[in-house]
């Protein structure tokens, strides 16, 4: 007989103006040095570290359940800035479990979400306060801060999703998001 997996109810608060949550089980900071396999212009990234220090590009505050069934959720904050011509972004990943879909809800700032199934289907959506983006489990997803303030959004996904970052390290997403004349522009990723 299989052991019963019990869920325990819990309660927390979210500030819907700035996205802060009153409780989380983990806080992850992702710094410039962690992003070396992801940004196109590695020289620009190394120069940034030398000049500005190994600063935090984005951080997330998550309530994770370490069990098979359940939902993980949290808040991601991507600070504004760029590396070479690329805006700050999250590493991006595929879910190992292709049936594990995800939802984003924009709270603050201006962003872009890239969705790429690796088989020719590619979408990009603006992420702003009040936007909801539905991410099917077989699409890699990355979020980019295309504004000049923090980009803050809520996310929720099944706790058995699993994360594949390696595929993204190998070739990235179909498009790069570049800052050209102070506007965001999508261009083909030469490494893809
Ligand atoms: Ni995900």
Backbone and ligand atoms as CSV (ligand in chain L), in Angstrom:
chain,resi,resn,atom,element,x,y,z
A,1,UNK,N,N,0.839,-1.197,0.000
A,1,UNK,CA,C,0.000,0.000,0.000
A,1,UNK,C,C,0.881,1.258,0.000
A,2,UNK,N,N,0.554,2.176,-0.896
A,2,UNK,CA,C,1.371,3.397,-0.970
A,2,UNK,C,C,1.111,4.308,0.225
A,3,UNK,N,N,2.181,4.943,0.648
A,3,UNK,CA,C,2.032,5.891,1.761
A,3,UNK,C,C,1.182,7.068,1.291
A,4,UNK,N,N,0.345,7.511,2.153
A,4,UNK,CA,C,-0.498,8.651,1.814
A,4,UNK,C,C,0.333,9.938,1.916
A,5,UNK,N,N,0.217,10.789,0.910
A,5,UNK,CA,C,0.925,12.064,0.973
A,5,UNK,C,C,-0.031,13.125,1.486
A,6,UNK,N,N,0.286,13.652,2.620
A,6,UNK,CA,C,-0.639,14.615,3.241
A,6,UNK,C,C,-0.269,16.049,2.888
A,7,UNK,N,N,-1.270,16.822,2.594
A,7,UNK,CA,C,-1.051,18.248,2.395
A,7,UNK,C,C,-1.417,18.986,3.669
A,8,UNK,N,N,-0.631,19.963,4.004
A,8,UNK,CA,C,-0.931,20.791,5.172
A,8,UNK,C,C,-1.313,22.181,4.679
A,9,UNK,N,N,-2.491,22.657,5.062
A,9,UNK,CA,C,-2.894,24.000,4.614
A,9,UNK,C,C,-1.965,25.062,5.198
A,10,UNK,N,N,-1.773,26.114,4.470
A,10,UNK,CA,C,-1.059,27.251,5.048
A,10,UNK,C,C,-1.556,28.551,4.440
A,11,UNK,N,N,-1.026,29.629,4.964
A,11,UNK,CA,C,-1.590,30.957,4.718
A,11,UNK,C,C,-0.447,31.957,4.665
A,12,UNK,N,N,-0.505,32.879,3.748
A,12,UNK,CA,C,0.496,33.941,3.719
A,12,UNK,C,C,-0.090,35.176,3.052
A,13,UNK,N,N,0.697,36.228,3.029
A,13,UNK,CA,C,0.223,37.486,2.458
A,13,UNK,C,C,1.109,37.875,1.285
A,14,UNK,N,N,0.495,38.514,0.299
A,14,UNK,CA,C,1.259,39.078,-0.812
A,14,UNK,C,C,0.904,40.563,-0.909
A,15,UNK,N,N,1.907,41.379,-1.076
A,15,UNK,CA,C,1.690,42.808,-1.329
A,15,UNK,C,C,1.566,42.972,-2.840
A,16,UNK,N,N,0.381,43.267,-3.306
A,16,UNK,CA,C,0.147,43.279,-4.752
A,16,UNK,C,C,0.679,44.539,-5.433
A,17,UNK,N,N,1.266,45.446,-4.648
A,17,UNK,CA,C,1.894,46.620,-5.256
A,17,UNK,C,C,3.348,46.329,-5.609
A,18,UNK,N,N,4.079,45.749,-4.641
A,18,UNK,CA,C,5.506,45.499,-4.931
A,18,UNK,C,C,5.857,44.017,-4.994
A,19,UNK,N,N,4.889,43.138,-4.749
A,19,UNK,CA,C,5.109,41.709,-4.923
A,19,UNK,C,C,5.729,40.980,-3.740
A,20,UNK,N,N,6.013,41.675,-2.635
A,20,UNK,CA,C,6.669,40.957,-1.536
A,20,UNK,C,C,5.682,39.976,-0.891
A,21,UNK,N,N,6.206,38.816,-0.485
A,21,UNK,CA,C,5.370,37.821,0.191
A,21,UNK,C,C,5.873,37.626,1.615
A,22,UNK,N,N,4.931,37.289,2.511
A,22,UNK,CA,C,5.237,37.295,3.944
A,22,UNK,C,C,5.998,36.055,4.374
A,23,UNK,N,N,6.059,35.056,3.522
A,23,UNK,CA,C,6.690,33.803,3.947
A,23,UNK,C,C,7.143,33.029,2.716
A,24,UNK,N,N,8.292,32.372,2.811
A,24,UNK,CA,C,8.790,31.542,1.709
A,24,UNK,C,C,9.754,30.514,2.279
A,25,UNK,N,N,9.924,29.413,1.542
A,25,UNK,CA,C,10.821,28.359,2.045
A,25,UNK,C,C,12.214,28.494,1.464
A,26,UNK,N,N,12.350,29.215,0.344
A,26,UNK,CA,C,13.705,29.471,-0.144
A,26,UNK,C,C,13.790,30.785,-0.903
A,27,UNK,N,N,14.980,31.376,-0.781
A,27,UNK,CA,C,15.281,32.595,-1.527
A,27,UNK,C,C,16.529,32.306,-2.355
A,28,UNK,N,N,16.440,32.513,-3.653
A,28,UNK,CA,C,17.586,32.247,-4.528
A,28,UNK,C,C,18.005,33.551,-5.194
A,29,UNK,N,N,19.298,33.849,-5.127
A,29,UNK,CA,C,19.851,35.016,-5.827
A,29,UNK,C,C,20.705,34.517,-6.986
A,30,UNK,N,N,20.465,35.073,-8.161
A,30,UNK,CA,C,21.241,34.676,-9.329
A,30,UNK,C,C,22.090,35.865,-9.756
A,31,UNK,N,N,23.403,35.660,-9.712
A,31,UNK,CA,C,24.352,36.756,-9.951
A,31,UNK,C,C,24.967,36.679,-11.342
A,32,UNK,N,N,25.668,37.738,-11.714
A,32,UNK,CA,C,26.326,37.793,-13.028
A,32,UNK,C,C,27.106,36.518,-13.319
A,33,UNK,N,N,27.910,36.065,-12.342
A,33,UNK,CA,C,28.777,34.904,-12.585
A,33,UNK,C,C,27.960,33.632,-12.853
A,34,UNK,N,N,26.743,33.563,-12.304
A,34,UNK,CA,C,25.891,32.388,-12.546
A,34,UNK,C,C,25.341,32.393,-13.972
A,35,UNK,N,N,25.408,33.553,-14.620
A,35,UNK,CA,C,24.742,33.731,-15.913
A,35,UNK,C,C,25.692,33.582,-17.106
A,36,UNK,N,N,26.939,33.187,-16.826
A,36,UNK,CA,C,27.923,33.087,-17.919
A,36,UNK,C,C,27.485,32.179,-19.066
A,37,UNK,N,N,26.831,31.055,-18.792
A,37,UNK,CA,C,26.436,30.198,-19.929
A,37,UNK,C,C,25.223,30.724,-20.699
A,38,UNK,N,N,24.673,31.847,-20.296
A,38,UNK,CA,C,23.387,32.253,-20.865
A,38,UNK,C,C,23.448,33.525,-21.704
A,39,UNK,N,N,24.259,34.487,-21.308
A,39,UNK,CA,C,24.323,35.730,-22.089
A,39,UNK,C,C,25.194,35.526,-23.327
A,40,UNK,N,N,24.799,36.189,-24.390
A,40,UNK,CA,C,25.487,36.000,-25.668
A,40,UNK,C,C,26.888,36.587,-25.633
A,41,UNK,N,N,27.001,37.785,-25.059
A,41,UNK,CA,C,28.284,38.505,-25.087
A,41,UNK,C,C,29.044,38.247,-23.781
A,42,UNK,N,N,29.817,37.182,-23.771
A,42,UNK,CA,C,30.505,36.762,-22.552
A,42,UNK,C,C,31.572,37.790,-22.136
A,43,UNK,N,N,32.170,38.470,-23.123
A,43,UNK,CA,C,33.181,39.493,-22.783
A,43,UNK,C,C,32.532,40.661,-22.040
A,44,UNK,N,N,31.368,41.067,-22.521
A,44,UNK,CA,C,30.648,42.158,-21.851
A,44,UNK,C,C,30.293,41.755,-20.422
A,45,UNK,N,N,29.929,40.496,-20.240
A,45,UNK,CA,C,29.566,40.023,-18.902
A,45,UNK,C,C,30.777,40.049,-17.968
A,46,UNK,N,N,31.912,39.543,-18.461
A,46,UNK,CA,C,33.129,39.542,-17.632
A,46,UNK,C,C,33.565,40.962,-17.279
A,47,UNK,N,N,33.417,41.864,-18.251
A,47,UNK,CA,C,33.769,43.267,-18.003
A,47,UNK,C,C,32.889,43.880,-16.910
A,48,UNK,N,N,31.587,43.534,-16.972
A,48,UNK,CA,C,30.644,44.030,-15.954
A,48,UNK,C,C,31.082,43.587,-14.568
A,49,UNK,N,N,31.432,42.305,-14.448
A,49,UNK,CA,C,31.833,41.779,-13.137
A,49,UNK,C,C,33.050,42.549,-12.620
A,50,UNK,N,N,33.992,42.818,-13.540
A,50,UNK,CA,C,35.200,43.556,-13.142
A,50,UNK,C,C,34.878,44.973,-12.687
A,51,UNK,N,N,34.005,45.627,-13.451
A,51,UNK,CA,C,33.729,47.044,-13.184
A,51,UNK,C,C,32.704,47.263,-12.080
A,52,UNK,N,N,31.646,46.442,-12.072
A,52,UNK,CA,C,30.521,46.711,-11.159
A,52,UNK,C,C,30.378,45.680,-10.052
A,53,UNK,N,N,31.232,44.645,-10.096
A,53,UNK,CA,C,31.123,43.587,-9.086
A,53,UNK,C,C,30.100,42.548,-9.503
A,54,UNK,N,N,30.093,41.457,-8.780
A,54,UNK,CA,C,29.252,40.317,-9.148
A,54,UNK,C,C,27.833,40.509,-8.609
A,55,UNK,N,N,27.111,41.449,-9.191
A,55,UNK,CA,C,25.806,41.828,-8.633
A,55,UNK,C,C,24.698,40.810,-8.942
A,56,UNK,N,N,23.589,40.961,-8.234
A,56,UNK,CA,C,22.430,40.076,-8.414
A,56,UNK,C,C,21.611,40.572,-9.610
A,57,UNK,N,N,21.395,39.702,-10.588
A,57,UNK,CA,C,20.543,40.046,-11.732
A,57,UNK,C,C,19.076,39.819,-11.378
A,58,UNK,N,N,18.799,38.657,-10.773
A,58,UNK,CA,C,17.418,38.415,-10.346
A,58,UNK,C,C,17.394,37.521,-9.120
A,59,UNK,N,N,16.271,37.562,-8.441
A,59,UNK,CA,C,16.115,36.746,-7.237
A,59,UNK,C,C,14.688,36.234,-7.206
A,60,UNK,N,N,14.509,35.104,-6.554
A,60,UNK,CA,C,13.133,34.626,-6.391
A,60,UNK,C,C,12.918,34.061,-5.004
A,61,UNK,N,N,11.687,34.232,-4.565
A,61,UNK,CA,C,11.245,33.842,-3.230
A,61,UNK,C,C,10.157,32.804,-3.431
A,62,UNK,N,N,10.436,31.568,-2.994
A,62,UNK,CA,C,9.549,30.477,-3.380
A,62,UNK,C,C,9.039,29.688,-2.187
A,63,UNK,N,N,7.818,29.249,-2.294
A,63,UNK,CA,C,7.278,28.244,-1.389
A,63,UNK,C,C,7.284,26.921,-2.144
A,64,UNK,N,N,8.238,26.054,-1.785
A,64,UNK,CA,C,8.405,24.779,-2.468
A,64,UNK,C,C,7.961,23.660,-1.557
A,65,UNK,N,N,7.267,22.698,-2.119
A,65,UNK,CA,C,6.915,21.499,-1.372
A,65,UNK,C,C,7.837,20.397,-1.868
A,66,UNK,N,N,8.586,19.791,-0.975
A,66,UNK,CA,C,9.500,18.739,-1.410
A,66,UNK,C,C,8.771,17.408,-1.449
A,67,UNK,N,N,7.823,17.325,-2.316
A,67,UNK,CA,C,7.106,16.067,-2.485
A,67,UNK,C,C,6.570,16.002,-3.900
A,68,UNK,N,N,5.984,14.852,-4.219
A,68,UNK,CA,C,5.669,14.595,-5.620
A,68,UNK,C,C,4.473,15.416,-6.098
A,69,UNK,N,N,3.463,15.480,-5.296
A,69,UNK,CA,C,2.264,16.203,-5.740
A,69,UNK,C,C,2.110,17.494,-4.969
A,70,UNK,N,N,1.732,18.531,-5.667
A,70,UNK,CA,C,1.539,19.807,-5.001
A,70,UNK,C,C,1.866,20.939,-5.957
A,71,UNK,N,N,1.881,22.143,-5.449
A,71,UNK,CA,C,2.174,23.318,-6.254
A,71,UNK,C,C,3.296,24.110,-5.603
A,72,UNK,N,N,4.262,24.530,-6.416
A,72,UNK,CA,C,5.281,25.477,-5.959
A,72,UNK,C,C,4.907,26.845,-6.499
A,73,UNK,N,N,5.139,27.876,-5.702
A,73,UNK,CA,C,4.818,29.215,-6.206
A,73,UNK,C,C,5.719,30.243,-5.539
A,74,UNK,N,N,5.817,31.389,-6.185
A,74,UNK,CA,C,6.654,32.425,-5.609
A,74,UNK,C,C,6.653,33.686,-6.444
A,75,UNK,N,N,7.618,34.526,-6.117
A,75,UNK,CA,C,7.763,35.822,-6.754
A,75,UNK,C,C,9.164,35.917,-7.329
A,76,UNK,N,N,9.269,36.361,-8.565
A,76,UNK,CA,C,10.585,36.635,-9.154
A,76,UNK,C,C,10.738,38.139,-9.319
A,77,UNK,N,N,11.935,38.643,-9.004
A,77,UNK,CA,C,12.264,40.056,-9.207
A,77,UNK,C,C,13.504,40.116,-10.093
A,78,UNK,N,N,13.353,40.706,-11.279
A,78,UNK,CA,C,14.506,40.886,-12.174
A,78,UNK,C,C,14.866,42.366,-12.151
A,79,UNK,N,N,16.093,42.666,-11.744
A,79,UNK,CA,C,16.522,44.058,-11.683
A,79,UNK,C,C,16.823,44.564,-13.096
A,80,UNK,N,N,16.649,45.876,-13.326
A,80,UNK,CA,C,16.870,46.406,-14.681
A,80,UNK,C,C,18.357,46.451,-15.024
A,81,UNK,N,N,18.651,46.432,-16.316
A,81,UNK,CA,C,20.041,46.545,-16.758
A,81,UNK,C,C,20.260,45.736,-18.015
A,82,UNK,N,N,21.478,45.787,-18.523
A,82,UNK,CA,C,21.793,45.010,-19.720
A,82,UNK,C,C,23.243,44.555,-19.693
A,83,UNK,N,N,23.504,43.469,-20.423
A,83,UNK,CA,C,24.841,42.899,-20.583
A,83,UNK,C,C,25.131,42.951,-22.069
A,84,UNK,N,N,26.089,43.783,-22.480
A,84,UNK,CA,C,26.227,44.019,-23.919
A,84,UNK,C,C,24.931,44.657,-24.383
A,85,UNK,N,N,24.326,44.091,-25.413
A,85,UNK,CA,C,23.048,44.640,-25.891
A,85,UNK,C,C,21.845,43.912,-25.310
A,86,UNK,N,N,22.089,42.838,-24.568
A,86,UNK,CA,C,20.966,42.059,-24.033
A,86,UNK,C,C,20.491,42.602,-22.688
A,87,UNK,N,N,19.188,42.689,-22.561
A,87,UNK,CA,C,18.601,43.065,-21.264
A,87,UNK,C,C,18.820,41.939,-20.250
A,88,UNK,N,N,18.752,42.277,-18.983
A,88,UNK,CA,C,18.774,41.259,-17.931
A,88,UNK,C,C,17.642,40.263,-18.131
A,89,UNK,N,N,17.941,38.996,-17.952
A,89,UNK,CA,C,16.887,37.973,-18.076
A,89,UNK,C,C,17.132,36.825,-17.112
A,90,UNK,N,N,16.146,35.934,-16.996
A,90,UNK,CA,C,16.314,34.708,-16.218
A,90,UNK,C,C,16.996,33.661,-17.097
A,91,UNK,N,N,17.620,32.676,-16.456
A,91,UNK,CA,C,18.287,31.629,-17.241
A,91,UNK,C,C,17.331,31.018,-18.247
A,92,UNK,N,N,16.133,30.727,-17.781
A,92,UNK,CA,C,15.166,30.030,-18.636
A,92,UNK,C,C,15.381,28.532,-18.531
A,93,UNK,N,N,14.320,27.779,-18.720
A,93,UNK,CA,C,14.425,26.320,-18.602
A,93,UNK,C,C,13.258,25.636,-19.297
A,94,UNK,N,N,13.463,24.355,-19.586
A,94,UNK,CA,C,12.359,23.454,-19.908
A,94,UNK,C,C,11.946,22.765,-18.608
A,95,UNK,N,N,10.714,22.343,-18.513
A,95,UNK,CA,C,10.332,21.430,-17.436
A,95,UNK,C,C,10.651,20.003,-17.879
A,96,UNK,N,N,11.183,19.212,-16.970
A,96,UNK,CA,C,11.461,17.806,-17.287
A,96,UNK,C,C,10.151,17.058,-17.495
A,97,UNK,N,N,9.158,17.394,-16.701
A,97,UNK,CA,C,7.820,16.841,-16.858
A,97,UNK,C,C,7.035,17.729,-17.817
A,98,UNK,N,N,6.846,17.231,-19.042
A,98,UNK,CA,C,6.230,18.050,-20.096
A,98,UNK,C,C,4.749,18.319,-19.831
A,99,UNK,N,N,4.202,17.647,-18.839
A,99,UNK,CA,C,2.791,17.890,-18.513
A,99,UNK,C,C,2.641,18.939,-17.421
A,100,UNK,N,N,3.764,19.464,-16.942
A,100,UNK,CA,C,3.728,20.449,-15.855
A,100,UNK,C,C,3.664,21.861,-16.444
A,101,UNK,N,N,2.467,22.400,-16.518
A,101,UNK,CA,C,2.272,23.757,-17.038
A,101,UNK,C,C,2.574,24.779,-15.936
A,102,UNK,N,N,2.661,26.037,-16.328
A,102,UNK,CA,C,3.011,27.092,-15.360
A,102,UNK,C,C,2.225,28.352,-15.685
A,103,UNK,N,N,1.986,29.170,-14.670
A,103,UNK,CA,C,1.290,30.442,-14.877
A,103,UNK,C,C,2.111,31.580,-14.287
A,104,UNK,N,N,2.213,32.670,-15.043
A,104,UNK,CA,C,2.837,33.898,-14.551
A,104,UNK,C,C,1.766,34.990,-14.433
A,105,UNK,N,N,1.896,35.800,-13.403
A,105,UNK,CA,C,1.025,36.979,-13.270
A,105,UNK,C,C,1.902,38.199,-13.030
A,106,UNK,N,N,1.816,39.165,-13.920
A,106,UNK,CA,C,2.631,40.371,-13.800
A,106,UNK,C,C,2.157,41.253,-12.655
A,107,UNK,N,N,3.104,41.794,-11.887
A,107,UNK,CA,C,2.765,42.667,-10.754
A,107,UNK,C,C,3.338,44.072,-10.926
A,108,UNK,N,N,4.570,44.148,-11.434
A,108,UNK,CA,C,5.231,45.461,-11.499
A,108,UNK,C,C,6.300,45.447,-12.592
A,109,UNK,N,N,6.486,46.579,-13.246
A,109,UNK,CA,C,7.542,46.692,-14.246
A,109,UNK,C,C,7.086,46.241,-15.618
A,110,UNK,N,N,8.063,46.142,-16.515
A,110,UNK,CA,C,7.744,45.805,-17.904
A,110,UNK,C,C,8.673,44.695,-18.382
A,111,UNK,N,N,8.082,43.597,-18.814
A,111,UNK,CA,C,8.899,42.459,-19.224
A,111,UNK,C,C,8.398,41.809,-20.487
A,112,UNK,N,N,9.172,40.831,-20.887
A,112,UNK,CA,C,8.823,40.036,-22.046
A,112,UNK,C,C,9.059,38.579,-21.651
A,113,UNK,N,N,8.135,37.700,-22.012
A,113,UNK,CA,C,8.330,36.268,-21.747
A,113,UNK,C,C,8.502,35.567,-23.091
A,114,UNK,N,N,9.587,34.795,-23.206
A,114,UNK,CA,C,9.824,34.013,-24.417
A,114,UNK,C,C,9.392,32.571,-24.159
A,115,UNK,N,N,8.675,32.009,-25.111
A,115,UNK,CA,C,8.234,30.614,-25.036
A,115,UNK,C,C,8.730,29.904,-26.284
A,116,UNK,N,N,9.425,28.796,-26.097
A,116,UNK,CA,C,10.102,28.130,-27.214
A,116,UNK,C,C,10.015,26.627,-26.984
A,117,UNK,N,N,9.364,25.900,-27.902
A,117,UNK,CA,C,9.236,24.457,-27.672
A,117,UNK,C,C,10.398,23.663,-28.281
A,118,UNK,N,N,11.374,24.390,-28.853
A,118,UNK,CA,C,12.553,23.728,-29.415
A,118,UNK,C,C,12.282,23.022,-30.730
A,119,UNK,N,N,11.042,23.095,-31.202
A,119,UNK,CA,C,10.691,22.403,-32.461
A,119,UNK,C,C,10.097,23.383,-33.457
A,120,UNK,N,N,10.449,24.643,-33.319
A,120,UNK,CA,C,10.007,25.634,-34.290
A,120,UNK,C,C,8.892,26.546,-33.820
A,121,UNK,N,N,8.252,26.201,-32.708
A,121,UNK,CA,C,7.199,27.091,-32.216
A,121,UNK,C,C,7.772,28.051,-31.184
A,122,UNK,N,N,7.575,29.337,-31.449
A,122,UNK,CA,C,8.139,30.370,-30.594
A,122,UNK,C,C,7.118,31.479,-30.403
A,123,UNK,N,N,6.973,31.939,-29.165
A,123,UNK,CA,C,6.048,33.040,-28.859
A,123,UNK,C,C,6.739,34.014,-27.915
A,124,UNK,N,N,6.340,35.279,-27.987
A,124,UNK,CA,C,6.791,36.236,-26.978
A,124,UNK,C,C,5.598,37.085,-26.563
A,125,UNK,N,N,5.484,37.315,-25.253
A,125,UNK,CA,C,4.365,38.081,-24.707
A,125,UNK,C,C,4.880,39.153,-23.760
A,126,UNK,N,N,4.240,40.298,-23.782
A,126,UNK,CA,C,4.551,41.335,-22.800
A,126,UNK,C,C,4.064,40.890,-21.424
A,127,UNK,N,N,4.873,41.146,-20.417
A,127,UNK,CA,C,4.497,40.836,-19.034
A,127,UNK,C,C,4.504,42.140,-18.251
A,128,UNK,N,N,3.315,42.557,-17.816
A,128,UNK,CA,C,3.165,43.798,-17.055
A,128,UNK,C,C,2.148,43.547,-15.960
A,129,UNK,N,N,1.954,44.536,-15.115
A,129,UNK,CA,C,0.942,44.433,-14.076
A,129,UNK,C,C,-0.406,44.042,-14.680
A,130,UNK,N,N,-0.979,42.945,-14.178
A,130,UNK,CA,C,-2.288,42.512,-14.666
A,130,UNK,C,C,-2.253,41.517,-15.803
A,131,UNK,N,N,-1.066,41.223,-16.328
A,131,UNK,CA,C,-0.965,40.232,-17.402
A,131,UNK,C,C,-0.900,38.826,-16.816
A,132,UNK,N,N,-1.606,37.893,-17.417
A,132,UNK,CA,C,-1.467,36.485,-17.056
A,132,UNK,C,C,-0.941,35.744,-18.277
A,133,UNK,N,N,0.114,34.969,-18.086
A,133,UNK,CA,C,0.672,34.190,-19.191
A,133,UNK,C,C,0.591,32.712,-18.837
A,134,UNK,N,N,0.023,31.946,-19.735
A,134,UNK,CA,C,-0.104,30.492,-19.545
A,134,UNK,C,C,1.004,29.798,-20.327
A,135,UNK,N,N,1.805,29.005,-19.626
A,135,UNK,CA,C,2.975,28.374,-20.232
A,135,UNK,C,C,2.768,26.861,-20.287
A,136,UNK,N,N,2.544,26.304,-21.473
A,136,UNK,CA,C,2.391,24.850,-21.577
A,136,UNK,C,C,3.701,24.150,-21.170
A,137,UNK,N,N,3.584,22.968,-20.594
A,137,UNK,CA,C,4.725,22.272,-20.011
A,137,UNK,C,C,5.838,21.912,-20.968
A,138,UNK,N,N,5.576,21.914,-22.264
A,138,UNK,CA,C,6.633,21.534,-23.208
A,138,UNK,C,C,7.317,22.754,-23.838
A,139,UNK,N,N,7.055,23.949,-23.313
A,139,UNK,CA,C,7.707,25.149,-23.820
A,139,UNK,C,C,8.748,25.665,-22.820
A,140,UNK,N,N,9.996,25.821,-23.287
A,140,UNK,CA,C,10.992,26.510,-22.459
A,140,UNK,C,C,10.526,27.942,-22.256
A,141,UNK,N,N,10.842,28.517,-21.089
A,141,UNK,CA,C,10.404,29.877,-20.808
A,141,UNK,C,C,11.510,30.692,-20.169
A,142,UNK,N,N,11.596,31.921,-20.605
A,142,UNK,CA,C,12.571,32.888,-20.074
A,142,UNK,C,C,11.876,34.229,-19.947
A,143,UNK,N,N,12.217,34.986,-18.905
A,143,UNK,CA,C,11.630,36.310,-18.715
A,143,UNK,C,C,12.723,37.368,-18.806
A,144,UNK,N,N,12.416,38.468,-19.475
A,144,UNK,CA,C,13.386,39.534,-19.721
A,144,UNK,C,C,12.834,40.838,-19.175
A,145,UNK,N,N,13.670,41.575,-18.463
A,145,UNK,CA,C,13.248,42.898,-17.990
A,145,UNK,C,C,13.597,43.930,-19.061
A,146,UNK,N,N,12.581,44.417,-19.773
A,146,UNK,CA,C,12.832,45.384,-20.843
A,146,UNK,C,C,12.555,46.815,-20.380
A,147,UNK,N,N,12.320,46.991,-19.085
A,147,UNK,CA,C,12.029,48.324,-18.564
A,147,UNK,C,C,13.198,48.881,-17.773
A,148,UNK,N,N,12.957,50.008,-17.068
A,148,UNK,CA,C,14.043,50.596,-16.291
A,148,UNK,C,C,13.768,50.568,-14.789
A,149,UNK,N,N,12.822,49.707,-14.370
A,149,UNK,CA,C,12.618,49.459,-12.940
A,149,UNK,C,C,12.570,47.936,-12.747
A,150,UNK,N,N,12.471,47.497,-11.479
A,150,UNK,CA,C,12.358,46.062,-11.228
A,150,UNK,C,C,11.150,45.483,-11.961
A,151,UNK,N,N,11.329,44.292,-12.522
A,151,UNK,CA,C,10.194,43.534,-13.059
A,151,UNK,C,C,9.827,42.490,-12.001
A,152,UNK,N,N,8.567,42.481,-11.581
A,152,UNK,CA,C,8.125,41.590,-10.511
A,152,UNK,C,C,6.915,40.794,-10.997
A,153,UNK,N,N,6.965,39.487,-10.815
A,153,UNK,CA,C,5.810,38.669,-11.206
A,153,UNK,C,C,5.676,37.460,-10.304
A,154,UNK,N,N,4.449,36.975,-10.233
A,154,UNK,CA,C,4.085,35.778,-9.471
A,154,UNK,C,C,4.106,34.579,-10.414
A,155,UNK,N,N,4.565,33.433,-9.919
A,155,UNK,CA,C,4.537,32.212,-10.745
A,155,UNK,C,C,4.033,31.050,-9.904
A,156,UNK,N,N,3.466,30.071,-10.593
A,156,UNK,CA,C,2.998,28.857,-9.902
A,156,UNK,C,C,3.063,27.671,-10.869
A,157,UNK,N,N,3.585,26.541,-10.378
A,157,UNK,CA,C,3.757,25.361,-11.230
A,157,UNK,C,C,3.715,24.098,-10.358
A,158,UNK,N,N,3.432,22.953,-10.957
A,158,UNK,CA,C,3.369,21.708,-10.187
A,158,UNK,C,C,4.744,21.354,-9.604
A,159,UNK,N,N,4.767,20.865,-8.370
A,159,UNK,CA,C,6.057,20.639,-7.707
A,159,UNK,C,C,6.850,19.474,-8.298
A,160,UNK,N,N,6.239,18.692,-9.172
A,160,UNK,CA,C,7.014,17.609,-9.800
A,160,UNK,C,C,7.517,18.008,-11.196
A,161,UNK,N,N,7.562,19.320,-11.490
A,161,UNK,CA,C,7.936,19.782,-12.837
A,161,UNK,C,C,9.378,19.409,-13.191
A,162,UNK,N,N,10.323,19.641,-12.309
A,162,UNK,CA,C,11.736,19.418,-12.623
A,162,UNK,C,C,12.228,20.461,-13.609
A,163,UNK,N,N,13.518,20.789,-13.578
A,163,UNK,CA,C,14.032,21.862,-14.424
A,163,UNK,C,C,15.219,21.407,-15.268
A,164,UNK,N,N,15.166,21.711,-16.537
A,164,UNK,CA,C,16.275,21.428,-17.455
A,164,UNK,C,C,16.862,22.769,-17.912
A,165,UNK,N,N,18.021,23.106,-17.343
A,165,UNK,CA,C,18.717,24.339,-17.732
A,165,UNK,C,C,19.751,24.065,-18.826
A,166,UNK,N,N,20.189,22.799,-18.920
A,166,UNK,CA,C,21.302,22.482,-19.827
A,166,UNK,C,C,20.966,22.731,-21.297
A,167,UNK,N,N,19.735,22.389,-21.675
A,167,UNK,CA,C,19.354,22.614,-23.085
A,167,UNK,C,C,19.455,24.090,-23.428
A,168,UNK,N,N,19.129,24.939,-22.462
A,168,UNK,CA,C,19.197,26.384,-22.690
A,168,UNK,C,C,20.663,26.828,-22.764
A,169,UNK,N,N,21.501,26.234,-21.921
A,169,UNK,CA,C,22.931,26.591,-21.964
A,169,UNK,C,C,23.524,26.255,-23.328
A,170,UNK,N,N,23.071,25.165,-23.915
A,170,UNK,CA,C,23.636,24.728,-25.201
A,170,UNK,C,C,23.338,25.698,-26.322
A,171,UNK,N,N,22.088,26.131,-26.450
A,171,UNK,CA,C,21.787,26.968,-27.624
A,171,UNK,C,C,20.881,28.154,-27.347
A,172,UNK,N,N,20.391,28.287,-26.132
A,172,UNK,CA,C,19.568,29.441,-25.801
A,172,UNK,C,C,18.181,29.369,-26.408
A,173,UNK,N,N,17.577,30.525,-26.579
A,173,UNK,CA,C,16.247,30.628,-27.171
A,173,UNK,C,C,16.375,31.043,-28.631
A,174,UNK,N,N,15.306,30.846,-29.376
A,174,UNK,CA,C,15.320,31.149,-30.813
A,174,UNK,C,C,15.673,32.615,-31.081
A,175,UNK,N,N,15.234,33.495,-30.185
A,175,UNK,CA,C,15.486,34.930,-30.385
A,175,UNK,C,C,16.273,35.505,-29.213
A,176,UNK,N,N,17.116,36.480,-29.515
A,176,UNK,CA,C,17.742,37.308,-28.484
A,176,UNK,C,C,16.911,38.586,-28.378
A,177,UNK,N,N,16.831,39.129,-27.175
A,177,UNK,CA,C,16.115,40.399,-26.991
A,177,UNK,C,C,17.160,41.481,-26.734
A,178,UNK,N,N,17.321,42.366,-27.705
A,178,UNK,CA,C,18.385,43.372,-27.648
A,178,UNK,C,C,17.822,44.764,-27.408
A,179,UNK,N,N,18.648,45.573,-26.747
A,179,UNK,CA,C,18.292,46.971,-26.534
A,179,UNK,C,C,18.926,47.779,-27.664
A,180,UNK,N,N,18.097,48.254,-28.580
A,180,UNK,CA,C,18.600,49.018,-29.720
A,180,UNK,C,C,17.843,50.345,-29.754
A,181,UNK,N,N,18.576,51.456,-29.748
A,181,UNK,CA,C,17.973,52.798,-29.662
A,181,UNK,C,C,16.970,52.891,-28.514
A,182,UNK,N,N,17.349,52.264,-27.386
A,182,UNK,CA,C,16.519,52.314,-26.181
A,182,UNK,C,C,15.187,51.574,-26.299
A,183,UNK,N,N,15.050,50.749,-27.332
A,183,UNK,CA,C,13.828,49.948,-27.481
A,183,UNK,C,C,14.200,48.478,-27.594
A,184,UNK,N,N,13.288,47.610,-27.192
A,184,UNK,CA,C,13.614,46.191,-27.319
A,184,UNK,C,C,13.334,45.690,-28.734
A,185,UNK,N,N,14.244,44.853,-29.212
A,185,UNK,CA,C,14.131,44.306,-30.557
A,185,UNK,C,C,14.477,42.819,-30.496
A,186,UNK,N,N,13.670,41.988,-31.112
A,186,UNK,CA,C,13.969,40.561,-31.171
A,186,UNK,C,C,14.760,40.255,-32.437
A,187,UNK,N,N,15.887,39.585,-32.266
A,187,UNK,CA,C,16.687,39.186,-33.430
A,187,UNK,C,C,16.972,37.688,-33.332
A,188,UNK,N,N,17.249,37.072,-34.493
A,188,UNK,CA,C,17.564,35.646,-34.480
A,188,UNK,C,C,18.818,35.390,-33.659
A,189,UNK,N,N,18.810,34.339,-32.882
A,189,UNK,CA,C,19.971,33.938,-32.092
A,189,UNK,C,C,20.914,33.123,-32.988
A,190,UNK,N,N,22.097,33.649,-33.301
A,190,UNK,CA,C,23.003,32.953,-34.221
A,190,UNK,C,C,23.439,31.573,-33.710
A,191,UNK,N,N,23.368,31.366,-32.408
A,191,UNK,CA,C,23.810,30.079,-31.836
A,191,UNK,C,C,22.719,29.017,-31.854
A,192,UNK,N,N,21.524,29.411,-32.238
A,192,UNK,CA,C,20.372,28.500,-32.117
A,192,UNK,C,C,20.339,27.487,-33.259
L,1,NI,NI,NI,9.208,26.885,-15.120
